[in-house]
Amino acid sequence: MSTRRRRGAPLPASAAGLLRFFEEEAKGVKVRPELILILAGLMIALTMIMNKFFP
């Protein structure tokens, strides 16, 4: 019964009343933000190299 109460509990609200926490309920692949930044930097570098050597 305690789990039923927890699920039915209202979500915390911000000043606008729109703040929600989905971290525990989110499904799918979890990727660290650092990995995304590194991959984006590598993609930018690769694009610049390809443009220089293969115009």
N, CA, C, O and CB atoms as a CASP TS submission, in Angstrom:
PFRMAT TS
TARGET T0000
AUTHOR 0000-0000-0000
METHOD Language model
MODEL 1
PARENT N/A
ATOM      1  N   MET     1       0.819  -1.191   0.000  1.00  0.00           N
ATOM      2  CA  MET     1       0.000   0.000   0.000  1.00  0.00           C
ATOM      3  C   MET     1       0.862   1.254   0.000  1.00  0.00           C
ATOM      4  O   MET     1       0.453   2.284  -0.536  1.00  0.00           O
ATOM      5  CB  MET     1      -0.931  -0.002   1.196  1.00  0.00           C
ATOM      6  N   SER     2       2.047   1.182   0.592  1.00  0.00           N
ATOM      7  CA  SER     2       2.918   2.352   0.609  1.00  0.00           C
ATOM      8  C   SER     2       3.398   2.706  -0.790  1.00  0.00           C
ATOM      9  O   SER     2       3.599   3.883  -1.091  1.00  0.00           O
ATOM     10  CB  SER     2       4.111   2.110   1.523  1.00  0.00           C
ATOM     11  N   THR     3       3.588   1.699  -1.660  1.00  0.00           N
ATOM     12  CA  THR     3       4.001   1.996  -3.030  1.00  0.00           C
ATOM     13  C   THR     3       2.879   2.673  -3.791  1.00  0.00           C
ATOM     14  O   THR     3       3.120   3.510  -4.662  1.00  0.00           O
ATOM     15  CB  THR     3       4.434   0.719  -3.753  1.00  0.00           C
ATOM     16  N   ARG     4       1.660   2.309  -3.460  1.00  0.00           N
ATOM     17  CA  ARG     4       0.518   2.942  -4.131  1.00  0.00           C
ATOM     18  C   ARG     4       0.457   4.416  -3.756  1.00  0.00           C
ATOM     19  O   ARG     4       0.174   5.256  -4.610  1.00  0.00           O
ATOM     20  CB  ARG     4      -0.812   2.232  -3.757  1.00  0.00           C
ATOM     21  N   ARG     5       0.713   4.740  -2.508  1.00  0.00           N
ATOM     22  CA  ARG     5       0.709   6.139  -2.077  1.00  0.00           C
ATOM     23  C   ARG     5       1.842   6.907  -2.738  1.00  0.00           C
ATOM     24  O   ARG     5       1.663   8.050  -3.157  1.00  0.00           O
ATOM     25  CB  ARG     5       0.826   6.236  -0.549  1.00  0.00           C
ATOM     26  N   ARG     6       3.009   6.277  -2.832  1.00  0.00           N
ATOM     27  CA  ARG     6       4.171   6.957  -3.422  1.00  0.00           C
ATOM     28  C   ARG     6       3.905   7.295  -4.886  1.00  0.00           C
ATOM     29  O   ARG     6       4.243   8.388  -5.338  1.00  0.00           O
ATOM     30  CB  ARG     6       5.439   6.079  -3.299  1.00  0.00           C
ATOM     31  N   ARG     7       3.310   6.378  -5.622  1.00  0.00           N
ATOM     32  CA  ARG     7       3.039   6.635  -7.046  1.00  0.00           C
ATOM     33  C   ARG     7       1.977   7.705  -7.235  1.00  0.00           C
ATOM     34  O   ARG     7       2.011   8.451  -8.213  1.00  0.00           O
ATOM     35  CB  ARG     7       2.600   5.351  -7.743  1.00  0.00           C
ATOM     36  N   GLY     8       1.051   7.781  -6.319  1.00  0.00           N
ATOM     37  CA  GLY     8      -0.013   8.756  -6.435  1.00  0.00           C
ATOM     38  C   GLY     8       0.348  10.115  -5.868  1.00  0.00           C
ATOM     39  O   GLY     8      -0.442  11.055  -5.951  1.00  0.00           O
ATOM     40  N   ALA     9       1.535  10.224  -5.293  1.00  0.00           N
ATOM     41  CA  ALA     9       1.947  11.488  -4.686  1.00  0.00           C
ATOM     42  C   ALA     9       2.155  12.550  -5.756  1.00  0.00           C
ATOM     43  O   ALA     9       2.630  12.243  -6.850  1.00  0.00           O
ATOM     44  CB  ALA     9       3.231  11.301  -3.864  1.00  0.00           C
ATOM     45  N   PRO    10       1.811  13.776  -5.456  1.00  0.00           N
ATOM     46  CA  PRO    10       2.015  14.848  -6.440  1.00  0.00           C
ATOM     47  C   PRO    10       3.503  15.115  -6.654  1.00  0.00           C
ATOM     48  O   PRO    10       4.320  14.926  -5.753  1.00  0.00           O
ATOM     49  CB  PRO    10       1.307  16.140  -5.987  1.00  0.00           C
ATOM     50  N   LEU    11       3.829  15.551  -7.848  1.00  0.00           N
ATOM     51  CA  LEU    11       5.210  15.884  -8.179  1.00  0.00           C
ATOM     52  C   LEU    11       5.584  17.232  -7.582  1.00  0.00           C
ATOM     53  O   LEU    11       4.718  18.090  -7.411  1.00  0.00           O
ATOM     54  CB  LEU    11       5.417  15.897  -9.703  1.00  0.00           C
ATOM     55  N   PRO    12       6.862  17.434  -7.261  1.00  0.00           N
ATOM     56  CA  PRO    12       7.275  18.748  -6.746  1.00  0.00           C
ATOM     57  C   PRO    12       7.063  19.835  -7.800  1.00  0.00           C
ATOM     58  O   PRO    12       7.209  19.590  -8.998  1.00  0.00           O
ATOM     59  CB  PRO    12       8.758  18.717  -6.308  1.00  0.00           C
ATOM     60  N   ALA    13       6.727  21.001  -7.352  1.00  0.00           N
ATOM     61  CA  ALA    13       6.427  22.091  -8.270  1.00  0.00           C
ATOM     62  C   ALA    13       7.446  23.209  -8.138  1.00  0.00           C
ATOM     63  O   ALA    13       7.934  23.496  -7.044  1.00  0.00           O
ATOM     64  CB  ALA    13       5.024  22.629  -8.019  1.00  0.00           C
ATOM     65  N   SER    14       7.763  23.837  -9.265  1.00  0.00           N
ATOM     66  CA  SER    14       8.621  25.024  -9.251  1.00  0.00           C
ATOM     67  C   SER    14       7.718  26.242  -9.146  1.00  0.00           C
ATOM     68  O   SER    14       6.525  26.128  -8.867  1.00  0.00           O
ATOM     69  CB  SER    14       9.534  25.099 -10.534  1.00  0.00           C
ATOM     70  N   ALA    15       8.308  27.406  -9.373  1.00  0.00           N
ATOM     71  CA  ALA    15       7.525  28.640  -9.309  1.00  0.00           C
ATOM     72  C   ALA    15       6.399  28.616 -10.342  1.00  0.00           C
ATOM     73  O   ALA    15       5.310  29.132 -10.087  1.00  0.00           O
ATOM     74  CB  ALA    15       8.431  29.866  -9.536  1.00  0.00           C
ATOM     75  N   ALA    16       6.660  28.018 -11.506  1.00  0.00           N
ATOM     76  CA  ALA    16       5.642  27.959 -12.545  1.00  0.00           C
ATOM     77  C   ALA    16       4.761  26.724 -12.399  1.00  0.00           C
ATOM     78  O   ALA    16       3.760  26.593 -13.103  1.00  0.00           O
ATOM     79  CB  ALA    16       6.292  27.973 -13.915  1.00  0.00           C
ATOM     80  N   GLY    17       5.124  25.812 -11.487  1.00  0.00           N
ATOM     81  CA  GLY    17       4.332  24.612 -11.300  1.00  0.00           C
ATOM     82  C   GLY    17       4.584  23.561 -12.363  1.00  0.00           C
ATOM     83  O   GLY    17       3.747  22.681 -12.559  1.00  0.00           O
ATOM     84  N   LEU    18       5.723  23.627 -13.063  1.00  0.00           N
ATOM     85  CA  LEU    18       5.984  22.719 -14.176  1.00  0.00           C
ATOM     86  C   LEU    18       7.163  21.789 -13.951  1.00  0.00           C
ATOM     87  O   LEU    18       7.484  20.993 -14.833  1.00  0.00           O
ATOM     88  CB  LEU    18       6.217  23.504 -15.412  1.00  0.00           C
ATOM     89  N   LEU    19       7.812  21.863 -12.809  1.00  0.00           N
ATOM     90  CA  LEU    19       9.010  21.069 -12.567  1.00  0.00           C
ATOM     91  C   LEU    19       8.645  19.609 -12.321  1.00  0.00           C
ATOM     92  O   LEU    19       7.824  19.304 -11.457  1.00  0.00           O
ATOM     93  CB  LEU    19       9.797  21.630 -11.374  1.00  0.00           C
ATOM     94  N   ARG    20       9.265  18.704 -13.093  1.00  0.00           N
ATOM     95  CA  ARG    20       9.021  17.278 -12.928  1.00  0.00           C
ATOM     96  C   ARG    20      10.346  16.547 -12.962  1.00  0.00           C
ATOM     97  O   ARG    20      11.294  17.005 -13.601  1.00  0.00           O
ATOM     98  CB  ARG    20       8.067  16.740 -14.022  1.00  0.00           C
ATOM     99  N   PHE    21      10.422  15.419 -12.282  1.00  0.00           N
ATOM    100  CA  PHE    21      11.624  14.604 -12.260  1.00  0.00           C
ATOM    101  C   PHE    21      11.338  13.280 -12.955  1.00  0.00           C
ATOM    102  O   PHE    21      10.498  12.504 -12.500  1.00  0.00           O
ATOM    103  CB  PHE    21      12.114  14.373 -10.808  1.00  0.00           C
ATOM    104  N   PHE    22      12.044  13.018 -14.069  1.00  0.00           N
ATOM    105  CA  PHE    22      11.832  11.806 -14.836  1.00  0.00           C
ATOM    106  C   PHE    22      13.039  10.882 -14.791  1.00  0.00           C
ATOM    107  O   PHE    22      13.052   9.880 -15.506  1.00  0.00           O
ATOM    108  CB  PHE    22      11.503  12.151 -16.261  1.00  0.00           C
ATOM    109  N   GLU    23      14.040  11.170 -13.995  1.00  0.00           N
ATOM    110  CA  GLU    23      15.275  10.396 -14.000  1.00  0.00           C
ATOM    111  C   GLU    23      15.036   8.929 -13.699  1.00  0.00           C
ATOM    112  O   GLU    23      15.607   8.071 -14.372  1.00  0.00           O
ATOM    113  CB  GLU    23      16.247  10.966 -13.001  1.00  0.00           C
ATOM    114  N   GLU    24      14.225   8.616 -12.729  1.00  0.00           N
ATOM    115  CA  GLU    24      14.019   7.234 -12.353  1.00  0.00           C
ATOM    116  C   GLU    24      13.066   6.519 -13.287  1.00  0.00           C
ATOM    117  O   GLU    24      13.146   5.298 -13.423  1.00  0.00           O
ATOM    118  CB  GLU    24      13.507   7.157 -10.952  1.00  0.00           C
ATOM    119  N   GLU    25      12.178   7.231 -13.926  1.00  0.00           N
ATOM    120  CA  GLU    25      11.176   6.604 -14.777  1.00  0.00           C
ATOM    121  C   GLU    25      11.580   6.550 -16.244  1.00  0.00           C
ATOM    122  O   GLU    25      10.937   5.860 -17.035  1.00  0.00           O
ATOM    123  CB  GLU    25       9.879   7.332 -14.646  1.00  0.00           C
ATOM    124  N   ALA    26      12.626   7.262 -16.615  1.00  0.00           N
ATOM    125  CA  ALA    26      13.023   7.305 -18.017  1.00  0.00           C
ATOM    126  C   ALA    26      13.541   5.948 -18.457  1.00  0.00           C
ATOM    127  O   ALA    26      14.342   5.320 -17.765  1.00  0.00           O
ATOM    128  CB  ALA    26      14.088   8.385 -18.248  1.00  0.00           C
ATOM    129  N   LYS    27      13.073   5.506 -19.615  1.00  0.00           N
ATOM    130  CA  LYS    27      13.507   4.229 -20.165  1.00  0.00           C
ATOM    131  C   LYS    27      14.326   4.494 -21.414  1.00  0.00           C
ATOM    132  O   LYS    27      14.147   5.517 -22.075  1.00  0.00           O
ATOM    133  CB  LYS    27      12.296   3.306 -20.478  1.00  0.00           C
ATOM    134  N   GLY    28      15.212   3.588 -21.732  1.00  0.00           N
ATOM    135  CA  GLY    28      16.029   3.744 -22.919  1.00  0.00           C
ATOM    136  C   GLY    28      17.497   3.744 -22.581  1.00  0.00           C
ATOM    137  O   GLY    28      17.895   3.418 -21.462  1.00  0.00           O
ATOM    138  N   VAL    29      18.295   4.113 -23.557  1.00  0.00           N
ATOM    139  CA  VAL    29      19.741   4.093 -23.410  1.00  0.00           C
ATOM    140  C   VAL    29      20.184   5.284 -22.569  1.00  0.00           C
ATOM    141  O   VAL    29      19.740   6.411 -22.788  1.00  0.00           O
ATOM    142  CB  VAL    29      20.434   4.109 -24.790  1.00  0.00           C
ATOM    143  N   LYS    30      21.051   5.027 -21.618  1.00  0.00           N
ATOM    144  CA  LYS    30      21.597   6.097 -20.778  1.00  0.00           C
ATOM    145  C   LYS    30      23.010   6.395 -21.264  1.00  0.00           C
ATOM    146  O   LYS    30      23.857   5.503 -21.297  1.00  0.00           O
ATOM    147  CB  LYS    30      21.592   5.697 -19.252  1.00  0.00           C
ATOM    148  N   VAL    31      23.269   7.650 -21.642  1.00  0.00           N
ATOM    149  CA  VAL    31      24.564   8.075 -22.145  1.00  0.00           C
ATOM    150  C   VAL    31      25.036   9.263 -21.321  1.00  0.00           C
ATOM    151  O   VAL    31      24.284  10.207 -21.076  1.00  0.00           O
ATOM    152  CB  VAL    31      24.493   8.434 -23.657  1.00  0.00           C
ATOM    153  N   ARG    32      26.289   9.201 -20.900  1.00  0.00           N
ATOM    154  CA  ARG    32      26.847  10.301 -20.103  1.00  0.00           C
ATOM    155  C   ARG    32      27.026  11.538 -20.986  1.00  0.00           C
ATOM    156  O   ARG    32      27.386  11.405 -22.155  1.00  0.00           O
ATOM    157  CB  ARG    32      28.206   9.887 -19.460  1.00  0.00           C
ATOM    158  N   PRO    33      26.782  12.740 -20.449  1.00  0.00           N
ATOM    159  CA  PRO    33      26.931  13.973 -21.227  1.00  0.00           C
ATOM    160  C   PRO    33      28.358  14.184 -21.725  1.00  0.00           C
ATOM    161  O   PRO    33      28.561  14.751 -22.799  1.00  0.00           O
ATOM    162  CB  PRO    33      26.506  15.162 -20.393  1.00  0.00           C
ATOM    163  N   GLU    34      29.350  13.731 -20.951  1.00  0.00           N
ATOM    164  CA  GLU    34      30.745  13.883 -21.373  1.00  0.00           C
ATOM    165  C   GLU    34      31.008  13.135 -22.672  1.00  0.00           C
ATOM    166  O   GLU    34      31.731  13.621 -23.541  1.00  0.00           O
ATOM    167  CB  GLU    34      31.694  13.382 -20.280  1.00  0.00           C
ATOM    168  N   LEU    35      30.418  11.956 -22.799  1.00  0.00           N
ATOM    169  CA  LEU    35      30.598  11.165 -24.015  1.00  0.00           C
ATOM    170  C   LEU    35      30.005  11.880 -25.224  1.00  0.00           C
ATOM    171  O   LEU    35      30.593  11.857 -26.305  1.00  0.00           O
ATOM    172  CB  LEU    35      29.956   9.782 -23.854  1.00  0.00           C
ATOM    173  N   ILE    36      28.870  12.502 -25.056  1.00  0.00           N
ATOM    174  CA  ILE    36      28.236  13.245 -26.149  1.00  0.00           C
ATOM    175  C   ILE    36      29.112  14.413 -26.575  1.00  0.00           C
ATOM    176  O   ILE    36      29.273  14.659 -27.770  1.00  0.00           O
ATOM    177  CB  ILE    36      26.841  13.750 -25.729  1.00  0.00           C
ATOM    178  N   LEU    37      29.681  15.139 -25.613  1.00  0.00           N
ATOM    179  CA  LEU    37      30.552  16.271 -25.946  1.00  0.00           C
ATOM    180  C   LEU    37      31.814  15.805 -26.671  1.00  0.00           C
ATOM    181  O   LEU    37      32.254  16.449 -27.623  1.00  0.00           O
ATOM    182  CB  LEU    37      30.933  17.042 -24.675  1.00  0.00           C
ATOM    183  N   ILE    38      32.393  14.698 -26.229  1.00  0.00           N
ATOM    184  CA  ILE    38      33.594  14.169 -26.886  1.00  0.00           C
ATOM    185  C   ILE    38      33.263  13.731 -28.310  1.00  0.00           C
ATOM    186  O   ILE    38      34.009  14.041 -29.239  1.00  0.00           O
ATOM    187  CB  ILE    38      34.183  12.983 -26.081  1.00  0.00           C
ATOM    188  N   LEU    39      32.168  13.023 -28.491  1.00  0.00           N
ATOM    189  CA  LEU    39      31.783  12.577 -29.834  1.00  0.00           C
ATOM    190  C   LEU    39      31.476  13.764 -30.755  1.00  0.00           C
ATOM    191  O   LEU    39      31.808  13.730 -31.940  1.00  0.00           O
ATOM    192  CB  LEU    39      30.562  11.648 -29.752  1.00  0.00           C
ATOM    193  N   ALA    40      30.852  14.796 -30.222  1.00  0.00           N
ATOM    194  CA  ALA    40      30.567  15.986 -31.027  1.00  0.00           C
ATOM    195  C   ALA    40      31.870  16.670 -31.446  1.00  0.00           C
ATOM    196  O   ALA    40      32.006  17.092 -32.594  1.00  0.00           O
ATOM    197  CB  ALA    40      29.670  16.973 -30.241  1.00  0.00           C
ATOM    198  N   GLY    41      32.831  16.781 -30.517  1.00  0.00           N
ATOM    199  CA  GLY    41      34.128  17.377 -30.850  1.00  0.00           C
ATOM    200  C   GLY    41      34.869  16.571 -31.898  1.00  0.00           C
ATOM    201  O   GLY    41      35.474  17.141 -32.805  1.00  0.00           O
ATOM    202  N   LEU    42      34.829  15.254 -31.785  1.00  0.00           N
ATOM    203  CA  LEU    42      35.476  14.400 -32.788  1.00  0.00           C
ATOM    204  C   LEU    42      34.810  14.539 -34.152  1.00  0.00           C
ATOM    205  O   LEU    42      35.485  14.541 -35.181  1.00  0.00           O
ATOM    206  CB  LEU    42      35.443  12.937 -32.341  1.00  0.00           C
ATOM    207  N   MET    43      33.495  14.654 -34.156  1.00  0.00           N
ATOM    208  CA  MET    43      32.778  14.815 -35.426  1.00  0.00           C
ATOM    209  C   MET    43      33.122  16.153 -36.083  1.00  0.00           C
ATOM    210  O   MET    43      33.265  16.225 -37.303  1.00  0.00           O
ATOM    211  CB  MET    43      31.256  14.711 -35.200  1.00  0.00           C
ATOM    212  N   ILE    44      33.253  17.200 -35.289  1.00  0.00           N
ATOM    213  CA  ILE    44      33.635  18.512 -35.824  1.00  0.00           C
ATOM    214  C   ILE    44      35.049  18.450 -36.391  1.00  0.00           C
ATOM    215  O   ILE    44      35.304  18.945 -37.488  1.00  0.00           O
ATOM    216  CB  ILE    44      33.540  19.606 -34.727  1.00  0.00           C
ATOM    217  N   ALA    45      35.975  17.835 -35.636  1.00  0.00           N
ATOM    218  CA  ALA    45      37.360  17.720 -36.099  1.00  0.00           C
ATOM    219  C   ALA    45      37.431  16.892 -37.381  1.00  0.00           C
ATOM    220  O   ALA    45      38.140  17.263 -38.316  1.00  0.00           O
ATOM    221  CB  ALA    45      38.246  17.086 -35.006  1.00  0.00           C
ATOM    222  N   LEU    46      36.707  15.781 -37.432  1.00  0.00           N
ATOM    223  CA  LEU    46      36.699  14.938 -38.627  1.00  0.00           C
ATOM    224  C   LEU    46      36.151  15.694 -39.831  1.00  0.00           C
ATOM    225  O   LEU    46      36.675  15.567 -40.938  1.00  0.00           O
ATOM    226  CB  LEU    46      35.874  13.674 -38.382  1.00  0.00           C
ATOM    227  N   THR    47      35.107  16.473 -39.619  1.00  0.00           N
ATOM    228  CA  THR    47      34.527  17.261 -40.709  1.00  0.00           C
ATOM    229  C   THR    47      35.518  18.294 -41.230  1.00  0.00           C
ATOM    230  O   THR    47      35.629  18.496 -42.439  1.00  0.00           O
ATOM    231  CB  THR    47      33.246  17.956 -40.242  1.00  0.00           C
ATOM    232  N   MET    48      36.246  18.955 -40.313  1.00  0.00           N
ATOM    233  CA  MET    48      37.227  19.951 -40.731  1.00  0.00           C
ATOM    234  C   MET    48      38.375  19.297 -41.505  1.00  0.00           C
ATOM    235  O   MET    48      38.834  19.841 -42.509  1.00  0.00           O
ATOM    236  CB  MET    48      37.772  20.707 -39.510  1.00  0.00           C
ATOM    237  N   ILE    49      38.833  18.148 -41.048  1.00  0.00           N
ATOM    238  CA  ILE    49      39.903  17.428 -41.747  1.00  0.00           C
ATOM    239  C   ILE    49      39.448  16.973 -43.113  1.00  0.00           C
ATOM    240  O   ILE    49      40.188  17.104 -44.088  1.00  0.00           O
ATOM    241  CB  ILE    49      40.369  16.228 -40.932  1.00  0.00           C
ATOM    242  N   MET    50      38.247  16.443 -43.199  1.00  0.00           N
ATOM    243  CA  MET    50      37.723  15.978 -44.500  1.00  0.00           C
ATOM    244  C   MET    50      37.573  17.156 -45.465  1.00  0.00           C
ATOM    245  O   MET    50      37.856  17.004 -46.653  1.00  0.00           O
ATOM    246  CB  MET    50      36.352  15.258 -44.316  1.00  0.00           C
ATOM    247  N   ASN    51      37.141  18.307 -44.995  1.00  0.00           N
ATOM    248  CA  ASN    51      36.997  19.477 -45.855  1.00  0.00           C
ATOM    249  C   ASN    51      38.362  19.991 -46.337  1.00  0.00           C
ATOM    250  O   ASN    51      38.468  20.517 -47.445  1.00  0.00           O
ATOM    251  CB  ASN    51      36.248  20.589 -45.110  1.00  0.00           C
ATOM    252  N   LYS    52      39.386  19.843 -45.524  1.00  0.00           N
ATOM    253  CA  LYS    52      40.706  20.323 -45.903  1.00  0.00           C
ATOM    254  C   LYS    52      41.352  19.410 -46.958  1.00  0.00           C
ATOM    255  O   LYS    52      41.937  19.893 -47.928  1.00  0.00           O
ATOM    256  CB  LYS    52      41.603  20.421 -44.664  1.00  0.00           C
ATOM    257  N   PHE    53      41.245  18.115 -46.766  1.00  0.00           N
ATOM    258  CA  PHE    53      41.920  17.181 -47.666  1.00  0.00           C
ATOM    259  C   PHE    53      41.068  16.704 -48.835  1.00  0.00           C
ATOM    260  O   PHE    53      41.614  16.217 -49.825  1.00  0.00           O
ATOM    261  CB  PHE    53      42.379  16.001 -46.894  1.00  0.00           C
ATOM    262  N   PHE    54      39.774  16.826 -48.750  1.00  0.00           N
ATOM    263  CA  PHE    54      38.866  16.410 -49.831  1.00  0.00           C
ATOM    264  C   PHE    54      37.867  17.522 -50.135  1.00  0.00           C
ATOM    265  O   PHE    54      36.695  17.415 -49.774  1.00  0.00           O
ATOM    266  CB  PHE    54      38.117  15.104 -49.451  1.00  0.00           C
ATOM    267  N   PRO    55      38.320  18.586 -50.794  1.00  0.00           N
ATOM    268  CA  PRO    55      37.423  19.726 -51.040  1.00  0.00           C
ATOM    269  C   PRO    55      36.327  19.439 -52.038  1.00  0.00           C
ATOM    270  O   PRO    55      35.512  20.314 -52.328  1.00  0.00           O
ATOM    271  CB  PRO    55      38.209  20.893 -51.519  1.00  0.00           C
TER
END
